[in-house]
């Protein structure tokens, strides 16, 4: 079993974030890390409430956990902050409202 430094794991996890989040398969090839390891990292982060949608899906295809995480992250934001958050994550405010 290969161990990865916290810095390496954090850098790879950032690549999983919207708006440029690739599929696990593509990220595995790019980083040279097994798909199983990446799925485990993503599942652990999701269990902590972090938004990590599947890279090959639009918000309509997100899991309930991903949708809930997005709503929780944006619940206290005003309109300008929500717009900024959405731009950063490649979403539209309407997608969060839905």
PADRENLO-734226 format. One record per residue (C-alpha): x negated, y, z negated. Coordinates in steps of 0.5 Angstrom, whole numbers, padded with zeros to 4 digits, always signed. Each point is the difference from the previous one (the first is absolute). Layout:
! residues N
XYZ;...
! end
This chain:
! residues 98
+0000+0000+0000;-0003+0007+0002;+0000+0006-0005;+0001+0007+0003;-0002+0006-0004;+0006+0004-0003;-0003+0006+0005;+0001-0005+0006;+0007-0002-0002;+0002+0007-0001;-0002+0002+0007;+0003-0006+0003;+0006+0001-0004;+0001+0008+0003;+0000-0003+0007;+0006-0004-0002;+0004+0007-0001;+0004+0003+0005;+0000+0004+0005;-0006-0004+0003;+0001-0007-0004;-0002-0006+0005;+0003-0007-0001;-0003-0004-0005;-0003-0004+0006;-0003+0006+0003;-0003+0002-0006;-0003-0007-0001;-0003+0000+0006;-0003+0007-0001;-0002-0001-0007;-0003-0007+0000;+0005-0002-0006;+0004-0006+0001;+0008+0002+0001;+0001-0004-0007;-0004+0005-0004;+0003+0006+0003;+0007-0003-0001;-0002-0001-0007;-0002+0007-0001;+0006+0003+0003;+0005-0005-0004;-0004+0002-0006;+0001+0008+0001;+0007-0001+0002;+0001-0003-0006;-0002+0006-0004;+0004+0004+0004;-0004+0003+0006;+0002+0001+0007;-0003-0005+0005;+0005-0001+0005;-0002-0005+0006;-0004+0003+0005;+0004-0003+0006;+0007+0003-0003;+0003+0006+0000;+0004+0002-0007;+0006-0003+0003;-0004-0007-0001;-0003+0002-0007;+0001-0005-0005;+0005+0003-0006;-0006+0000-0004;-0003+0005+0005;+0006+0004+0001;+0001+0001-0008;-0008+0002-0001;+0001+0005+0005;+0007+0003-0003;-0004+0000-0007;-0006+0003+0003;+0004+0006+0003;+0006+0001-0005;-0003+0006-0004;-0002+0003+0006;+0003+0007+0003;+0001+0001+0007;-0007+0002+0002;-0003-0005-0004;+0004-0005+0003;-0002+0002+0007;-0007+0000-0001;+0000-0007-0003;+0004-0002+0006;-0005+0003+0004;-0006-0004-0003;+0004-0007+0000;+0002+0001+0007;+0008+0000-0002;+0006+0005+0001;+0003+0003-0006;+0007-0003+0003;-0003-0007-0001;-0001+0001-0007;+0007+0003-0001;+0002-0007+0003;
! end
